[in-house]
Amino acid sequence: MMYRTAIFATANNSRGDKYVRNACSVTRYRSLCVRTLAPFSSAAKESPVLWARAGVSVTLSEAKDTAQYLMKLNRNNNNRTRSGKGNYFRAAVSDCVELFDNAVDELHQSLRVMRNLSKRTFGTQMGDVNTWLSAALTDADTCLEGLEGLKRRREVNPLRSKVSRASYTASNALALVNKLAATVPLV
């Protein structure tokens, strides 16, 4: 009995792998896409709408996590001395906090639209989502640019890694939304 269950679970898992790999085939960061969207396989299957929504949802979660990390880092740095080279780091982190606040708002707007798609306004909705996702991606990339040249490796490298991951998930979500926009909506 247990053997049959294991075979069935493996068959379902390989089907789920097929679904997520197919969905992620249009993304730039495929392995990240597959890892972050795999939990949605059984629900999304072959639905471009559900994959795009999952991509936006994962990106929102990453952006919120990064925003919280930035706010904590900002608080910790503001409690330290305000003189010396740390001012550049503090300013970069402060800018990133603002950028990620904007990104979280833009991603909330995107997800709100993705949850209420309609055939009648599909083109406009996809344009709006594309604009907001592009803005969130630009926010993350602008934050990364502000961190260039900073030498405080102990704090900068984990921050770059976190912001990069948010940027990559935003890029993947944008690709999934563009894939959806190119299909006939089945909403």
ZIWOZI-V867872 format. One line per field, one symbol per residue. psi: psi as a letter, one per 20 degrees, with the letter a starting at -180 (. if undefined). burial: I if it has 24 or more other C-alpha atoms within 12 Angstrom, else O. A space follows every 50 residues. Layout:
BEGIN
psi: ???
burial: ???
END
This chain:
BEGIN
psi: ghgggggghgggghggggghhggihiqhmghgggghihiighghdkohgh gggggggggggggggggggggghgghhhirqjrahihgggggggghgggh ggggghhggghgghilqqhhkgggghgggggggggggggghhgghhipip imhhhgghgggghgghgghgggggghghgghirppk.
burial: OOOOOOOOOOOOOOOIIOIIIIIIOIIOIIOIIIOIIIOIIOOIIIIIII IIIIIIIIIIIIIIIIIIIIIOIIOOOOOOOOOOOOOOIIOIIIIIIIII IIIIIIIIIIIOIIOOIOOOOIOOIIOIIIIIIIIIIIIIIIIIOIIOOI OOOOOIOOIIOIIIIIIIIIIIIIIIIIIIIOOOOOO
END
